[in-house]
């Protein structure tokens, strides 16, 4: 039975039937194949495929955080702000130990800054309270006061009608008061030394939780009061000495009220004023650390507190700007890669800190391509007009120095063009 079937399949009639295609295929098959080829060519012509240059990108802001770096080696007197708090430009962050009191120096600075373009009359009326604790700044201040009195003497000449005997009696009175003020200053200095010793002991006890904070504050207030009294006594001594010098000048006739002398004295007064202002600025830059911008202060060190010792040029934190700033990216490309990159080209950025499969990519634009290579590399600057918003609608947090992978779309080529270029290559 099987042999009979094999014979029938291999017969010429059967082979003719199997080898002859259907009439519809012979009629329409060629046309159908041509339509398929034309369709593929049509799609390949109109479908575009981007030409991409790849590179690593670092994204930052146009207003980066400002570093807080110490200008001296010393012990912190007082921390004036809380960590992660908002600060304004010029606000005091911390103060180092000094013989002067920071608040008093700031008071002196404000008085000086109020005289932006001082006249002789304004300079002669300038003064600060005697109770200010100014430390080493007292010397330039008293030098200014001496020049001030010299000019006032020439302008007013209030002792012209006094006799020599009257001027001498006035000098004797000043000397008597001077002796009393010097005795008072010596006693106050001794009291301050004793209170400082007590304060050191109390600070040690307070740090060991053995003394109430109220008692410590009371001793600190007592010390400040004594220091202010000593400053006042010293100011009185200097004032009496200046008055004695002036009266002696009147007696001997050293100071002649001539226009030339007056002009020279006016110049010396202005120079003394500028020296005082410079001394205050130098003191503030050395002993006081202020915020360079408006923003939020972030202290790096685990523990920054009163009486802590810090080295010079030590970065203790940053101030992150509070104002919104433009975001920009920087790509470094080899010269051969960068030659096809132009301004306005689209950039797709996928950040390492954000999963691109989940969040997508951020769109940017090339804003600048450097012309001068550095170590055979050119800098490509990228802007983000819509911010750090991905193509899936996710807004990424703006963190300094964000890193990622950038795809710069330098051209759009048709798929058919790419095929031909591949064949030609």
Secondary structure as UniProt FT lines:
FT   HELIX           2..9
FT   HELIX           12..19
FT   HELIX           23..46
FT   STRAND          48..61
FT   STRAND          66..69
FT   STRAND          74..79
FT   TURN            83..84
FT   STRAND          86..87
FT   TURN            89..90
FT   STRAND          92..96
FT   HELIX           102..113
FT   TURN            116..117
FT   HELIX           120..125
FT   TURN            130..131
FT   TURN            135..136
FT   HELIX           137..156
FT   TURN            158..161
FT   HELIX           164..207
FT   TURN            208..209
FT   HELIX           213..252
FT   HELIX           259..287
FT   STRAND          288..290
FT   STRAND          295..299
FT   TURN            306..307
FT   STRAND          309..310
FT   TURN            312..313
FT   STRAND          315..321
FT   STRAND          327..334
FT   HELIX           335..338
FT   TURN            339..340
FT   TURN            343..344
FT   STRAND          346..351
FT   TURN            352..353
FT   HELIX           356..359
FT   STRAND          362..369
FT   TURN            375..376
FT   STRAND          377..383
FT   TURN            385..386
FT   STRAND          389..390
FT   TURN            391..392
FT   TURN            400..401
FT   STRAND          402..414
FT   HELIX           415..424
//
